[in-house]
Amino acid sequence: MNKSIPEIAEEFINRVLGIASSGKKSFGQVEAAMLKEAKDFAAEATCAYINNLDEAILADKTGRRELGYTVERRGDERRLQTQLGEIAYQRTYYKKASGGYEYLCDTVMGINGYERVSDNLSLALVNAAKDMSYAKSSKHITNGEISRQTVMHKVRQSAAIVPKPTEKRHVPELHIDADEAHVTLCGGKNSEIPLISVYEGIESHGKRNSCKNVFHISEYGKKSDDLWEQALTEIEERYDLDGTKIYLHADGGNWIQTGFDWIPNAVFVLDKYHKNKAIKAMTAGLLKAEKKLYDREIREALAQEDMRFFDELALSLCDQRPDRADKIMKSAEYLKRFVSGISVCKNDPRANNGGCTEPHVSHILSSRLSSRPMAWSAKTLKKLAPVLAAGQVDFIGKREEAPLPALLRKAAESTNKAFRRRAVRQGAGLPNPDDMGHVPLSNGKVISIQRYLSRIQ
């Protein structure tokens, strides 16, 4: 026999009183016990609500007959993993006159017939999977009751939420960082995931700096033109670009060069990480004093675009370290190719107000995708990369909401009204402290909590 919510509430209160009088001393013990009882009560109450809804549908024989639903069988149990734990409820299976069968109770509740995990729990698992492994996500959210495979499937059913701005803003400058994270695919093949970060410059917060109003764009397997078109679309949705100076910070890769075909009048800035890496490759192996001298002279030559002096410095380094000549010249050619992206920082101070490509890639993508030995499937990366970039996730595996037939609306409304009437009758809401001895938690029946509260009063 199904319990009513007042009966469930009475049992819950008695269990809570039992914990309070059990002699548990530490906060941790009491907290764990109370949390378990609260979740068990919420799960039982949820089941009671669903069972009442199923009974309301079953009781409306006239409405079911008009819509052509006849009872096929009763008492089919369904188990569903939720944030409250596993819930189990009974529902009725109906045959449709038009053909086929349906659990009308599940239809009202918006529960897919094949799902074993609720939408809210699925969303919680995906949110956890942004920062930790599938196994740890399950452990953190469900104490390991959900398999890693299920968490992976939920990630593949998710989508990134991109907030839509309410109005366009005008800013004097915008900075775009473009780089990629290197990941390993299943089978051992290496691949890249692009990341585009857009922000209004760097602002200081005490000793820390941060990017102002930053947003990120990433998608695995997308063509360069499509990715930059998406970036331009999102930029134009947020900003009025009339008179805005745009700086594109990057390492000069081929897919990044495509961005200049899409971003109007963007100025290329060679990001500091790759510039410093190339300079260090040129001066590696020198004594500390010589390295410092060459480093300073190379930077000055590049800032002034003095290629004649820069070539002399490169040849001098080759003479001193002939064993490294190939590496020195390779780094020198890289710096010469993008010298205008280096000198702009001296000629235009605002170009220095950005350039965080490596930190962005590290924090947004690499910390989850490649900081530890792991391999990914392309199917998962297509879903996970946009979610990591956006930072917000939606679960799209849920049933599409559709208008309910009159029968189901009537059953849902009658169930809600019944519970509202019962709530009023049972004295729902915060009781007046002066009436604590007369809290009616059941239909006229004096239960233990009433006697307990009466004694307190």
C-alpha positions in Angstrom: 0.0 0.0 0.0 1.3 3.4 -0.9 2.0 5.8 1.9 0.6 9.3 2.0 3.0 12.3 2.4 1.7 13.0 6.0 2.6 9.4 6.9 6.0 9.8 5.3 6.5 13.1 7.1 5.6 11.6 10.5 8.1 8.7 10.0 10.7 11.3 9.0 10.2 13.4 12.0 10.4 10.4 14.3 13.6 9.3 12.7 15.1 12.8 13.1 14.0 12.8 16.7 15.7 9.4 17.0 19.0 10.9 15.7 18.7 13.8 18.1 18.2 11.6 21.1 20.7 8.9 20.0 23.7 10.4 21.8 25.7 11.2 18.7 28.2 13.8 19.8 30.2 15.0 16.8 28.8 17.4 14.3 30.0 15.2 11.5 28.0 12.2 12.8 24.8 14.3 13.2 25.2 16.0 9.9 25.7 12.8 7.9 22.7 11.1 9.6 20.4 14.1 9.1 21.4 14.5 5.5 20.6 10.8 4.8 17.2 11.1 6.4 16.4 14.3 4.6 17.3 12.8 1.2 15.3 9.6 2.0 12.3 11.7 3.0 12.5 13.8 -0.2 12.8 10.7 -2.4 9.8 9.0 -0.6 7.7 12.2 -0.9 8.5 12.4 -4.6 7.4 8.8 -5.2 4.2 9.6 -3.2 3.4 12.5 -5.5 4.0 10.4 -8.7 1.9 7.6 -7.3 -1.0 10.0 -6.5 -0.7 11.4 -10.1 -0.9 7.9 -11.5 -4.0 7.2 -9.4 -5.7 10.4 -10.6 -5.2 9.4 -14.2 -6.5 6.0 -13.5 -9.6 7.3 -11.7 -10.6 9.6 -14.7 -12.3 6.8 -16.6 -14.5 9.1 -18.7 -11.5 11.2 -19.8 -9.5 8.1 -20.7 -12.3 6.6 -22.6 -12.7 9.8 -24.7 -9.0 9.8 -25.6 -9.0 6.0 -26.3 -6.8 4.9 -23.4 -7.5 1.5 -21.8 -5.6 -0.1 -18.9 -3.2 -2.8 -20.1 -1.7 -3.6 -16.7 -1.1 -1.9 -13.3 1.8 -1.7 -10.8 4.7 -1.6 -13.2 7.7 -0.4 -11.2 10.1 2.1 -12.4 13.5 3.0 -10.9 15.2 6.3 -11.6 18.5 7.6 -10.3 18.1 11.2 -9.1 19.9 13.8 -7.0 17.9 12.4 -4.1 19.1 8.9 -4.7 17.3 6.1 -6.4 13.5 6.4 -6.4 11.1 3.6 -7.2 7.4 4.2 -8.1 4.5 2.3 -9.5 2.6 3.4 -12.7 -0.1 2.1 -15.0 0.5 0.9 -18.6 -2.2 2.0 -21.1 -3.1 0.8 -24.6 -3.9 3.5 -27.1 -6.9 3.1 -29.5 -4.7 4.6 -32.2 -2.1 1.8 -31.6 0.8 1.5 -29.3 1.2 1.7 -25.5 2.1 4.5 -23.1 2.8 5.2 -19.4 0.7 8.4 -19.1 2.2 9.2 -15.7 5.7 9.3 -17.2 4.3 11.6 -20.0 3.0 14.1 -17.5 6.2 14.1 -15.5 8.3 14.5 -18.7 10.3 11.3 -18.1 11.7 9.5 -21.2 10.8 5.9 -21.3 14.4 4.7 -21.8 16.1 7.0 -19.2 17.4 5.7 -16.0 19.0 9.0 -14.8 17.0 12.1 -14.2 17.7 15.3 -16.1 18.9 17.3 -13.0 21.2 14.5 -12.0 22.5 14.3 -15.6 23.2 18.0 -15.6 25.0 17.8 -12.2 27.2 14.9 -13.6 28.2 16.9 -16.7 29.0 20.0 -14.6 31.3 17.8 -12.4 32.9 16.2 -15.5 34.1 19.6 -16.7 36.6 19.6 -13.9 37.3 16.0 -13.0 37.3 12.5 -14.5 34.1 10.5 -15.2 34.8 8.2 -12.2 35.4 11.1 -9.8 32.3 12.9 -11.1 30.2 9.9 -10.3 31.8 9.5 -6.9 31.3 13.2 -6.1 27.7 13.4 -7.2 26.3 9.9 -6.6 28.8 8.2 -4.4 29.8 6.0 -7.3 26.3 4.7 -8.1 26.5 5.9 -11.7 29.0 4.2 -14.0 31.8 6.1 -15.9 30.2 5.0 -19.1 26.9 6.7 -18.2 28.7 9.9 -17.3 30.4 9.9 -20.7 27.0 9.4 -22.4 25.6 12.4 -20.5 28.5 14.6 -21.6 27.8 13.6 -25.2 24.1 14.7 -24.7 25.1 18.1 -23.4 25.5 21.5 -25.0 27.2 24.7 -24.2 25.1 27.7 -23.0 26.1 30.9 -24.7 24.5 33.9 -22.9 22.9 36.3 -25.4 23.8 40.0 -24.6 20.9 42.4 -24.1 22.6 45.3 -25.9 25.7 46.1 -27.8 28.6 48.0 -26.1 31.2 50.2 -27.5 34.8 49.9 -26.3 38.0 51.5 -27.5 39.9 48.2 -27.8 39.4 44.5 -28.0 42.0 41.8 -27.6 41.6 38.3 -29.2 43.9 35.5 -28.1 44.0 32.4 -30.4 45.9 29.2 -29.6 45.3 25.5 -29.4 45.4 22.7 -26.9 47.2 19.4 -27.9 45.3 16.3 -27.0 45.7 12.5 -27.6 42.9 10.7 -29.3 41.9 7.1 -28.7 44.4 5.0 -30.7 47.3 7.3 -29.9 46.9 9.9 -32.6 47.6 13.5 -31.5 45.2 16.3 -32.4 44.5 20.0 -31.6 41.6 21.9 -30.2 41.5 25.6 -31.1 40.6 28.2 -28.5 39.6 31.8 -29.2 39.4 34.2 -26.2 38.0 37.7 -26.5 38.3 40.4 -23.9 38.6 44.2 -23.4 42.1 44.3 -22.0 43.8 43.4 -18.8 42.8 45.0 -15.5 44.5 44.8 -12.1 43.1 43.6 -8.9 45.8 44.3 -6.3 48.7 42.1 -7.2 46.6 40.0 -9.6 45.6 40.7 -13.2 42.6 39.5 -15.1 41.0 39.8 -18.5 38.1 42.2 -18.5 34.8 40.7 -19.7 36.4 37.7 -21.3 34.5 35.0 -23.2 35.8 31.9 -25.0 35.0 30.0 -28.1 36.2 26.4 -28.9 34.9 23.6 -31.0 36.8 20.4 -32.0 36.8 19.5 -35.7 35.4 22.7 -36.9 36.8 24.3 -40.1 38.9 27.5 -39.5 36.6 29.7 -41.6 33.5 28.4 -39.6 35.2 28.9 -36.3 36.2 32.5 -37.1 32.8 33.2 -38.5 31.3 32.1 -35.2 33.8 34.3 -33.3 32.9 37.4 -35.4 29.2 36.7 -35.0 29.5 36.5 -31.2 31.7 39.6 -31.1 29.3 41.6 -33.2 26.4 40.5 -31.0 28.2 42.0 -28.0 30.0 45.1 -29.4 29.6 48.0 -31.8 32.9 47.8 -33.5 32.8 51.3 -35.0 36.1 52.9 -34.0 37.3 49.9 -31.9 40.9 48.8 -32.3 41.2 45.0 -32.4 44.4 43.2 -31.5 44.9 39.5 -32.4 47.5 37.8 -30.2 48.7 34.5 -31.5 51.7 32.4 -32.6 51.0 32.9 -36.3 49.7 29.5 -37.1 47.9 28.8 -40.4 44.4 28.5 -38.9 45.0 31.8 -37.0 45.9 33.6 -40.2 42.4 32.9 -41.4 41.1 35.1 -38.6 42.4 38.2 -40.5 40.0 37.4 -43.3 37.1 37.6 -40.8 38.0 40.1 -38.1 38.0 43.7 -39.7 41.3 45.6 -39.4 42.7 43.3 -36.8 46.4 44.0 -35.8 48.6 41.0 -35.3 50.6 40.7 -32.1 53.0 37.9 -31.6 52.2 36.5 -28.2 54.9 36.9 -25.6 55.2 33.2 -24.8 56.2 32.2 -28.3 58.4 35.3 -28.8 60.3 34.6 -25.5 60.5 30.9 -26.4 62.2 31.7 -29.7 64.6 34.2 -28.2 65.6 31.7 -25.5 66.2 29.0 -28.2 68.6 31.4 -29.9 70.6 32.2 -26.7 70.6 28.7 -25.2 74.0 27.4 -24.0 75.6 30.8 -23.5 77.1 32.0 -20.2 74.8 34.0 -18.1 76.3 37.4 -18.8 76.5 36.7 -22.6 72.9 35.4 -22.7 71.6 38.5 -21.0 73.5 40.7 -23.4 72.3 38.9 -26.5 68.8 38.7 -25.2 68.7 42.5 -24.7 70.2 43.2 -28.2 67.8 40.8 -30.0 64.8 42.3 -28.3 65.9 45.8 -29.2 66.6 44.9 -32.9 63.2 43.3 -33.2 61.4 46.2 -31.6 63.2 48.6 -34.0 62.7 46.2 -37.0 66.5 46.5 -37.5 66.8 43.3 -39.5 70.4 43.9 -40.5 71.6 44.1 -36.9 69.3 41.1 -36.0 71.0 39.0 -38.8 74.4 39.9 -37.5 73.4 38.8 -34.0 72.1 35.5 -35.3 75.3 34.8 -37.3 77.4 35.7 -34.2 75.5 33.2 -32.2 76.0 30.5 -34.9 79.8 31.2 -34.8 79.8 30.8 -31.0 77.6 27.7 -31.0 78.0 25.9 -34.4 76.5 22.8 -32.9 73.2 24.7 -32.5 73.3 26.7 -35.7 70.2 25.0 -37.2 68.1 25.7 -34.1 69.4 29.3 -33.9 68.6 30.0 -37.5 65.2 28.3 -37.3 64.2 30.5 -34.3 65.6 33.6 -36.0 63.5 33.0 -39.1 60.4 32.6 -37.0 61.0 35.9 -35.3 61.8 37.7 -38.6 58.6 36.4 -40.2 56.5 38.0 -37.5 58.7 41.0 -36.7 55.8 43.5 -37.3 53.8 41.6 -34.6 56.7 42.3 -32.2 57.5 45.9 -33.0 53.8 46.9 -32.7 54.2 46.6 -28.9 56.7 49.4 -28.9 54.9 51.6 -31.3 51.4 51.1 -29.9 51.3 50.7 -26.1 47.7 49.4 -26.2 49.0 46.2 -27.9 50.7 45.3 -24.6 47.3 45.3 -22.8 46.6 41.7 -23.8 48.3 38.5 -24.8 47.3 35.6 -22.5 47.1 32.8 -25.0 48.9 30.1 -23.0 47.2 30.8 -19.7 43.8 30.7 -21.4 44.6 27.4 -23.1 46.0 26.0 -19.9 43.1 27.0 -17.7 40.2 26.4 -20.1 41.2 23.3 -22.1 44.5 21.7 -21.0 43.7 21.4 -17.3 40.9 19.0 -18.2 41.9 17.5 -21.5 45.7 17.0 -21.5 47.3 17.8 -18.2 47.3 14.1 -17.3 47.8 11.0 -19.5 44.4 10.4 -21.1 42.9 9.7 -24.5 39.7 11.1 -25.9 37.2 10.2 -28.6 36.4 12.8 -31.3 32.7 12.4 -30.4 33.2 13.4 -26.8 35.6 16.3 -27.7 33.0 17.8 -30.0 30.6 18.2 -27.0 33.1 18.8 -24.2 35.3 21.5 -25.8 32.4 24.1 -26.3 31.2 23.4 -22.8 34.7 24.0 -21.3 34.9 27.2 -23.3 31.5 28.5 -22.4 31.7 27.4 -18.7 27.9 26.8 -18.7 26.2 23.6 -19.8 22.7 22.5 -20.6 21.5 18.9 -20.8 19.6 18.3 -24.1 18.7 14.7 -23.7 15.5 15.6 -21.9 12.0 15.1 -23.4 10.8 18.0 -25.5 8.0 19.8 -23.7 4.7 19.6 -25.5 1.2 20.6 -24.5 -0.5 17.9 -22.4 -3.8 16.4 -23.5 -6.8 17.5 -21.5 -6.9 14.2 -19.6 -3.3 14.7 -18.3 -3.8 18.3 -17.5 -6.8 17.5 -15.5 -5.1 14.7 -13.6 -2.1 17.0 -12.8 -4.3 19.8 -11.7 -6.5 17.6 -9.5 -3.4 16.1 -7.9 -1.9 19.5 -7.2 -5.2 20.7 -5.7 -5.5 17.7 -3.5 -2.0 18.3 -2.1 -2.8 22.0 -1.7 -5.9 21.2 0.3 -4.1 18.7 2.4 -1.3 21.2 3.0 -3.8 23.7 4.3 -5.6 21.1 6.3 -2.2 19.8 7.7 -1.1 23.3 8.7 1.7 23.7 6.1 3.9 26.7 6.4 5.8 28.1 9.3 3.8 27.6 12.5 3.3 30.3 15.1 5.5 29.5 18.1 2.6 30.1 20.4 0.7 27.2 18.7 3.6 24.8 18.7 1.6 22.3 20.8 -1.1 22.1 18.2 0.7 21.5 14.9 -1.7 19.3 12.9 0.6 17.0 10.9 -2.0 14.3 10.3 -5.8 14.0 9.9 -6.8 14.6 13.5 -4.4 12.0 14.8 -2.2 12.9 17.7 1.3 11.7 16.7 4.5 11.5 18.7 5.9 14.8 17.5 2.8 16.6 18.7 3.2 15.1 22.2 6.9 15.9 22.1 6.2 19.6 21.1 3.5 19.8 23.7 5.9 18.7 26.4 8.4 21.3 25.2 5.7 24.0 25.4 
